[in-house]
Amino acid sequence: MVDTSKQWDEFYKKKGDYLVELSQNHFMNKEYRKCLELLNQAYTMYKKGICNEDMEKTKKRFNEIKQTHFKKND
């Protein structure tokens, strides 16, 4: 049986990269909620592909946008 795990990891990395790029487009159009949805999906793809550095970058970006554009009224 052929081990395809490396190919799957590469697929998840590419999919995550695409979703991050797409989220930037929505961010520039001030569609922040959609941007967060895409970043969340990208995080999941990176997690499946075991891309720890990309996971951290995506999580950080998600939190920055959330804190800046979705502040709670205390």
Phi and psi restraints in degrees (range 20) as a CNS / XPLOR table:
assign (resid 1 and name C) (resid 2 and name N)
       (resid 2 and name CA) (resid 2 and name C) 1.0 -86.6 20.0 2
assign (resid 2 and name N) (resid 2 and name CA)
       (resid 2 and name C) (resid 3 and name N) 1.0 134.3 20.0 2
assign (resid 2 and name C) (resid 3 and name N)
       (resid 3 and name CA) (resid 3 and name C) 1.0 -84.5 20.0 2
assign (resid 3 and name N) (resid 3 and name CA)
       (resid 3 and name C) (resid 4 and name N) 1.0 113.8 20.0 2
assign (resid 3 and name C) (resid 4 and name N)
       (resid 4 and name CA) (resid 4 and name C) 1.0 -106.8 20.0 2
assign (resid 4 and name N) (resid 4 and name CA)
       (resid 4 and name C) (resid 5 and name N) 1.0 11.0 20.0 2
assign (resid 4 and name C) (resid 5 and name N)
       (resid 5 and name CA) (resid 5 and name C) 1.0 -61.1 20.0 2
assign (resid 5 and name N) (resid 5 and name CA)
       (resid 5 and name C) (resid 6 and name N) 1.0 -36.8 20.0 2
assign (resid 5 and name C) (resid 6 and name N)
       (resid 6 and name CA) (resid 6 and name C) 1.0 -64.6 20.0 2
assign (resid 6 and name N) (resid 6 and name CA)
       (resid 6 and name C) (resid 7 and name N) 1.0 -39.7 20.0 2
assign (resid 6 and name C) (resid 7 and name N)
       (resid 7 and name CA) (resid 7 and name C) 1.0 -64.3 20.0 2
assign (resid 7 and name N) (resid 7 and name CA)
       (resid 7 and name C) (resid 8 and name N) 1.0 -39.1 20.0 2
assign (resid 7 and name C) (resid 8 and name N)
       (resid 8 and name CA) (resid 8 and name C) 1.0 -65.4 20.0 2
assign (resid 8 and name N) (resid 8 and name CA)
       (resid 8 and name C) (resid 9 and name N) 1.0 -41.8 20.0 2
assign (resid 8 and name C) (resid 9 and name N)
       (resid 9 and name CA) (resid 9 and name C) 1.0 -59.4 20.0 2
assign (resid 9 and name N) (resid 9 and name CA)
       (resid 9 and name C) (resid 10 and name N) 1.0 -42.6 20.0 2
assign (resid 9 and name C) (resid 10 and name N)
       (resid 10 and name CA) (resid 10 and name C) 1.0 -64.9 20.0 2
assign (resid 10 and name N) (resid 10 and name CA)
       (resid 10 and name C) (resid 11 and name N) 1.0 -40.0 20.0 2
assign (resid 10 and name C) (resid 11 and name N)
       (resid 11 and name CA) (resid 11 and name C) 1.0 -61.4 20.0 2
assign (resid 11 and name N) (resid 11 and name CA)
       (resid 11 and name C) (resid 12 and name N) 1.0 -48.0 20.0 2
assign (resid 11 and name C) (resid 12 and name N)
       (resid 12 and name CA) (resid 12 and name C) 1.0 -62.9 20.0 2
assign (resid 12 and name N) (resid 12 and name CA)
       (resid 12 and name C) (resid 13 and name N) 1.0 -37.6 20.0 2
assign (resid 12 and name C) (resid 13 and name N)
       (resid 13 and name CA) (resid 13 and name C) 1.0 -63.5 20.0 2
assign (resid 13 and name N) (resid 13 and name CA)
       (resid 13 and name C) (resid 14 and name N) 1.0 -48.0 20.0 2
assign (resid 13 and name C) (resid 14 and name N)
       (resid 14 and name CA) (resid 14 and name C) 1.0 -63.2 20.0 2
assign (resid 14 and name N) (resid 14 and name CA)
       (resid 14 and name C) (resid 15 and name N) 1.0 -41.4 20.0 2
assign (resid 14 and name C) (resid 15 and name N)
       (resid 15 and name CA) (resid 15 and name C) 1.0 -64.0 20.0 2
assign (resid 15 and name N) (resid 15 and name CA)
       (resid 15 and name C) (resid 16 and name N) 1.0 -43.1 20.0 2
assign (resid 15 and name C) (resid 16 and name N)
       (resid 16 and name CA) (resid 16 and name C) 1.0 -61.9 20.0 2
assign (resid 16 and name N) (resid 16 and name CA)
       (resid 16 and name C) (resid 17 and name N) 1.0 -44.3 20.0 2
assign (resid 16 and name C) (resid 17 and name N)
       (resid 17 and name CA) (resid 17 and name C) 1.0 -59.7 20.0 2
assign (resid 17 and name N) (resid 17 and name CA)
       (resid 17 and name C) (resid 18 and name N) 1.0 -43.2 20.0 2
assign (resid 17 and name C) (resid 18 and name N)
       (resid 18 and name CA) (resid 18 and name C) 1.0 -61.8 20.0 2
assign (resid 18 and name N) (resid 18 and name CA)
       (resid 18 and name C) (resid 19 and name N) 1.0 -44.4 20.0 2
assign (resid 18 and name C) (resid 19 and name N)
       (resid 19 and name CA) (resid 19 and name C) 1.0 -65.5 20.0 2
assign (resid 19 and name N) (resid 19 and name CA)
       (resid 19 and name C) (resid 20 and name N) 1.0 -37.4 20.0 2
assign (resid 19 and name C) (resid 20 and name N)
       (resid 20 and name CA) (resid 20 and name C) 1.0 -64.6 20.0 2
assign (resid 20 and name N) (resid 20 and name CA)
       (resid 20 and name C) (resid 21 and name N) 1.0 -44.2 20.0 2
assign (resid 20 and name C) (resid 21 and name N)
       (resid 21 and name CA) (resid 21 and name C) 1.0 -61.7 20.0 2
assign (resid 21 and name N) (resid 21 and name CA)
       (resid 21 and name C) (resid 22 and name N) 1.0 -43.3 20.0 2
assign (resid 21 and name C) (resid 22 and name N)
       (resid 22 and name CA) (resid 22 and name C) 1.0 -63.9 20.0 2
assign (resid 22 and name N) (resid 22 and name CA)
       (resid 22 and name C) (resid 23 and name N) 1.0 -38.2 20.0 2
assign (resid 22 and name C) (resid 23 and name N)
       (resid 23 and name CA) (resid 23 and name C) 1.0 -63.9 20.0 2
assign (resid 23 and name N) (resid 23 and name CA)
       (resid 23 and name C) (resid 24 and name N) 1.0 -34.1 20.0 2
assign (resid 23 and name C) (resid 24 and name N)
       (resid 24 and name CA) (resid 24 and name C) 1.0 -63.3 20.0 2
assign (resid 24 and name N) (resid 24 and name CA)
       (resid 24 and name C) (resid 25 and name N) 1.0 -38.6 20.0 2
assign (resid 24 and name C) (resid 25 and name N)
       (resid 25 and name CA) (resid 25 and name C) 1.0 -61.6 20.0 2
assign (resid 25 and name N) (resid 25 and name CA)
       (resid 25 and name C) (resid 26 and name N) 1.0 -45.3 20.0 2
assign (resid 25 and name C) (resid 26 and name N)
       (resid 26 and name CA) (resid 26 and name C) 1.0 -66.7 20.0 2
assign (resid 26 and name N) (resid 26 and name CA)
       (resid 26 and name C) (resid 27 and name N) 1.0 -35.8 20.0 2
assign (resid 26 and name C) (resid 27 and name N)
       (resid 27 and name CA) (resid 27 and name C) 1.0 -62.2 20.0 2
assign (resid 27 and name N) (resid 27 and name CA)
       (resid 27 and name C) (resid 28 and name N) 1.0 -45.2 20.0 2
assign (resid 27 and name C) (resid 28 and name N)
       (resid 28 and name CA) (resid 28 and name C) 1.0 -66.5 20.0 2
assign (resid 28 and name N) (resid 28 and name CA)
       (resid 28 and name C) (resid 29 and name N) 1.0 -24.2 20.0 2
assign (resid 28 and name C) (resid 29 and name N)
       (resid 29 and name CA) (resid 29 and name C) 1.0 -91.1 20.0 2
assign (resid 29 and name N) (resid 29 and name CA)
       (resid 29 and name C) (resid 30 and name N) 1.0 9.2 20.0 2
assign (resid 29 and name C) (resid 30 and name N)
       (resid 30 and name CA) (resid 30 and name C) 1.0 60.6 20.0 2
assign (resid 30 and name N) (resid 30 and name CA)
       (resid 30 and name C) (resid 31 and name N) 1.0 32.7 20.0 2
assign (resid 30 and name C) (resid 31 and name N)
       (resid 31 and name CA) (resid 31 and name C) 1.0 -100.4 20.0 2
assign (resid 31 and name N) (resid 31 and name CA)
       (resid 31 and name C) (resid 32 and name N) 1.0 72.2 20.0 2
assign (resid 31 and name C) (resid 32 and name N)
       (resid 32 and name CA) (resid 32 and name C) 1.0 -67.8 20.0 2
assign (resid 32 and name N) (resid 32 and name CA)
       (resid 32 and name C) (resid 33 and name N) 1.0 -37.0 20.0 2
assign (resid 32 and name C) (resid 33 and name N)
       (resid 33 and name CA) (resid 33 and name C) 1.0 -64.6 20.0 2
assign (resid 33 and name N) (resid 33 and name CA)
       (resid 33 and name C) (resid 34 and name N) 1.0 -44.0 20.0 2
assign (resid 33 and name C) (resid 34 and name N)
       (resid 34 and name CA) (resid 34 and name C) 1.0 -65.2 20.0 2
assign (resid 34 and name N) (resid 34 and name CA)
       (resid 34 and name C) (resid 35 and name N) 1.0 -37.7 20.0 2
assign (resid 34 and name C) (resid 35 and name N)
       (resid 35 and name CA) (resid 35 and name C) 1.0 -58.7 20.0 2
assign (resid 35 and name N) (resid 35 and name CA)
       (resid 35 and name C) (resid 36 and name N) 1.0 -45.6 20.0 2
assign (resid 35 and name C) (resid 36 and name N)
       (resid 36 and name CA) (resid 36 and name C) 1.0 -64.8 20.0 2
assign (resid 36 and name N) (resid 36 and name CA)
       (resid 36 and name C) (resid 37 and name N) 1.0 -38.6 20.0 2
assign (resid 36 and name C) (resid 37 and name N)
       (resid 37 and name CA) (resid 37 and name C) 1.0 -60.3 20.0 2
assign (resid 37 and name N) (resid 37 and name CA)
       (resid 37 and name C) (resid 38 and name N) 1.0 -44.8 20.0 2
assign (resid 37 and name C) (resid 38 and name N)
       (resid 38 and name CA) (resid 38 and name C) 1.0 -67.8 20.0 2
assign (resid 38 and name N) (resid 38 and name CA)
       (resid 38 and name C) (resid 39 and name N) 1.0 -39.4 20.0 2
assign (resid 38 and name C) (resid 39 and name N)
       (resid 39 and name CA) (resid 39 and name C) 1.0 -64.6 20.0 2
assign (resid 39 and name N) (resid 39 and name CA)
       (resid 39 and name C) (resid 40 and name N) 1.0 -37.2 20.0 2
assign (resid 39 and name C) (resid 40 and name N)
       (resid 40 and name CA) (resid 40 and name C) 1.0 -63.6 20.0 2
assign (resid 40 and name N) (resid 40 and name CA)
       (resid 40 and name C) (resid 41 and name N) 1.0 -42.0 20.0 2
assign (resid 40 and name C) (resid 41 and name N)
       (resid 41 and name CA) (resid 41 and name C) 1.0 -65.4 20.0 2
assign (resid 41 and name N) (resid 41 and name CA)
       (resid 41 and name C) (resid 42 and name N) 1.0 -40.0 20.0 2
assign (resid 41 and name C) (resid 42 and name N)
       (resid 42 and name CA) (resid 42 and name C) 1.0 -62.8 20.0 2
assign (resid 42 and name N) (resid 42 and name CA)
       (resid 42 and name C) (resid 43 and name N) 1.0 -42.2 20.0 2
assign (resid 42 and name C) (resid 43 and name N)
       (resid 43 and name CA) (resid 43 and name C) 1.0 -57.6 20.0 2
assign (resid 43 and name N) (resid 43 and name CA)
       (resid 43 and name C) (resid 44 and name N) 1.0 -43.5 20.0 2
assign (resid 43 and name C) (resid 44 and name N)
       (resid 44 and name CA) (resid 44 and name C) 1.0 -62.6 20.0 2
assign (resid 44 and name N) (resid 44 and name CA)
       (resid 44 and name C) (resid 45 and name N) 1.0 -41.9 20.0 2
assign (resid 44 and name C) (resid 45 and name N)
       (resid 45 and name CA) (resid 45 and name C) 1.0 -64.1 20.0 2
assign (resid 45 and name N) (resid 45 and name CA)
       (resid 45 and name C) (resid 46 and name N) 1.0 -44.6 20.0 2
assign (resid 45 and name C) (resid 46 and name N)
       (resid 46 and name CA) (resid 46 and name C) 1.0 -62.6 20.0 2
assign (resid 46 and name N) (resid 46 and name CA)
       (resid 46 and name C) (resid 47 and name N) 1.0 -37.6 20.0 2
assign (resid 46 and name C) (resid 47 and name N)
       (resid 47 and name CA) (resid 47 and name C) 1.0 -64.0 20.0 2
assign (resid 47 and name N) (resid 47 and name CA)
       (resid 47 and name C) (resid 48 and name N) 1.0 -42.9 20.0 2
assign (resid 47 and name C) (resid 48 and name N)
       (resid 48 and name CA) (resid 48 and name C) 1.0 -64.8 20.0 2
assign (resid 48 and name N) (resid 48 and name CA)
       (resid 48 and name C) (resid 49 and name N) 1.0 -34.6 20.0 2
assign (resid 48 and name C) (resid 49 and name N)
       (resid 49 and name CA) (resid 49 and name C) 1.0 -89.8 20.0 2
assign (resid 49 and name N) (resid 49 and name CA)
       (resid 49 and name C) (resid 50 and name N) 1.0 5.1 20.0 2
assign (resid 49 and name C) (resid 50 and name N)
       (resid 50 and name CA) (resid 50 and name C) 1.0 53.6 20.0 2
assign (resid 50 and name N) (resid 50 and name CA)
       (resid 50 and name C) (resid 51 and name N) 1.0 51.9 20.0 2
assign (resid 50 and name C) (resid 51 and name N)
       (resid 51 and name CA) (resid 51 and name C) 1.0 -107.7 20.0 2
assign (resid 51 and name N) (resid 51 and name CA)
       (resid 51 and name C) (resid 52 and name N) 1.0 77.0 20.0 2
assign (resid 51 and name C) (resid 52 and name N)
       (resid 52 and name CA) (resid 52 and name C) 1.0 -60.1 20.0 2
assign (resid 52 and name N) (resid 52 and name CA)
       (resid 52 and name C) (resid 53 and name N) 1.0 -42.0 20.0 2
assign (resid 52 and name C) (resid 53 and name N)
       (resid 53 and name CA) (resid 53 and name C) 1.0 -64.0 20.0 2
assign (resid 53 and name N) (resid 53 and name CA)
       (resid 53 and name C) (resid 54 and name N) 1.0 -43.5 20.0 2
assign (resid 53 and name C) (resid 54 and name N)
       (resid 54 and name CA) (resid 54 and name C) 1.0 -66.4 20.0 2
assign (resid 54 and name N) (resid 54 and name CA)
       (resid 54 and name C) (resid 55 and name N) 1.0 -35.7 20.0 2
assign (resid 54 and name C) (resid 55 and name N)
       (resid 55 and name CA) (resid 55 and name C) 1.0 -59.6 20.0 2
assign (resid 55 and name N) (resid 55 and name CA)
       (resid 55 and name C) (resid 56 and name N) 1.0 -46.6 20.0 2
assign (resid 55 and name C) (resid 56 and name N)
       (resid 56 and name CA) (resid 56 and name C) 1.0 -64.7 20.0 2
assign (resid 56 and name N) (resid 56 and name CA)
       (resid 56 and name C) (resid 57 and name N) 1.0 -43.3 20.0 2
assign (resid 56 and name C) (resid 57 and name N)
       (resid 57 and name CA) (resid 57 and name C) 1.0 -61.2 20.0 2
assign (resid 57 and name N) (resid 57 and name CA)
       (resid 57 and name C) (resid 58 and name N) 1.0 -43.1 20.0 2
assign (resid 57 and name C) (resid 58 and name N)
       (resid 58 and name CA) (resid 58 and name C) 1.0 -67.2 20.0 2
assign (resid 58 and name N) (resid 58 and name CA)
       (resid 58 and name C) (resid 59 and name N) 1.0 -42.3 20.0 2
assign (resid 58 and name C) (resid 59 and name N)
       (resid 59 and name CA) (resid 59 and name C) 1.0 -62.7 20.0 2
assign (resid 59 and name N) (resid 59 and name CA)
       (resid 59 and name C) (resid 60 and name N) 1.0 -42.1 20.0 2
assign (resid 59 and name C) (resid 60 and name N)
       (resid 60 and name CA) (resid 60 and name C) 1.0 -62.9 20.0 2
assign (resid 60 and name N) (resid 60 and name CA)
       (resid 60 and name C) (resid 61 and name N) 1.0 -45.5 20.0 2
assign (resid 60 and name C) (resid 61 and name N)
       (resid 61 and name CA) (resid 61 and name C) 1.0 -63.1 20.0 2
assign (resid 61 and name N) (resid 61 and name CA)
       (resid 61 and name C) (resid 62 and name N) 1.0 -43.1 20.0 2
assign (resid 61 and name C) (resid 62 and name N)
       (resid 62 and name CA) (resid 62 and name C) 1.0 -56.6 20.0 2
assign (resid 62 and name N) (resid 62 and name CA)
       (resid 62 and name C) (resid 63 and name N) 1.0 -49.0 20.0 2
assign (resid 62 and name C) (resid 63 and name N)
       (resid 63 and name CA) (resid 63 and name C) 1.0 -66.0 20.0 2
assign (resid 63 and name N) (resid 63 and name CA)
       (resid 63 and name C) (resid 64 and name N) 1.0 -37.4 20.0 2
assign (resid 63 and name C) (resid 64 and name N)
       (resid 64 and name CA) (resid 64 and name C) 1.0 -61.5 20.0 2
assign (resid 64 and name N) (resid 64 and name CA)
       (resid 64 and name C) (resid 65 and name N) 1.0 -47.1 20.0 2
assign (resid 64 and name C) (resid 65 and name N)
       (resid 65 and name CA) (resid 65 and name C) 1.0 -66.4 20.0 2
assign (resid 65 and name N) (resid 65 and name CA)
       (resid 65 and name C) (resid 66 and name N) 1.0 -43.0 20.0 2
assign (resid 65 and name C) (resid 66 and name N)
       (resid 66 and name CA) (resid 66 and name C) 1.0 -61.0 20.0 2
assign (resid 66 and name N) (resid 66 and name CA)
       (resid 66 and name C) (resid 67 and name N) 1.0 -45.1 20.0 2
assign (resid 66 and name C) (resid 67 and name N)
       (resid 67 and name CA) (resid 67 and name C) 1.0 -69.2 20.0 2
assign (resid 67 and name N) (resid 67 and name CA)
       (resid 67 and name C) (resid 68 and name N) 1.0 -35.5 20.0 2
assign (resid 67 and name C) (resid 68 and name N)
       (resid 68 and name CA) (resid 68 and name C) 1.0 -76.8 20.0 2
assign (resid 68 and name N) (resid 68 and name CA)
       (resid 68 and name C) (resid 69 and name N) 1.0 -41.8 20.0 2
assign (resid 68 and name C) (resid 69 and name N)
       (resid 69 and name CA) (resid 69 and name C) 1.0 -108.5 20.0 2
assign (resid 69 and name N) (resid 69 and name CA)
       (resid 69 and name C) (resid 70 and name N) 1.0 -6.3 20.0 2
assign (resid 69 and name C) (resid 70 and name N)
       (resid 70 and name CA) (resid 70 and name C) 1.0 -133.6 20.0 2
assign (resid 70 and name N) (resid 70 and name CA)
       (resid 70 and name C) (resid 71 and name N) 1.0 55.4 20.0 2
assign (resid 70 and name C) (resid 71 and name N)
       (resid 71 and name CA) (resid 71 and name C) 1.0 -72.1 20.0 2
assign (resid 71 and name N) (resid 71 and name CA)
       (resid 71 and name C) (resid 72 and name N) 1.0 141.7 20.0 2
assign (resid 71 and name C) (resid 72 and name N)
       (resid 72 and name CA) (resid 72 and name C) 1.0 -81.1 20.0 2
assign (resid 72 and name N) (resid 72 and name CA)
       (resid 72 and name C) (resid 73 and name N) 1.0 143.4 20.0 2
assign (resid 72 and name C) (resid 73 and name N)
       (resid 73 and name CA) (resid 73 and name C) 1.0 -89.4 20.0 2
assign (resid 73 and name N) (resid 73 and name CA)
       (resid 73 and name C) (resid 74 and name N) 1.0 101.5 20.0 2
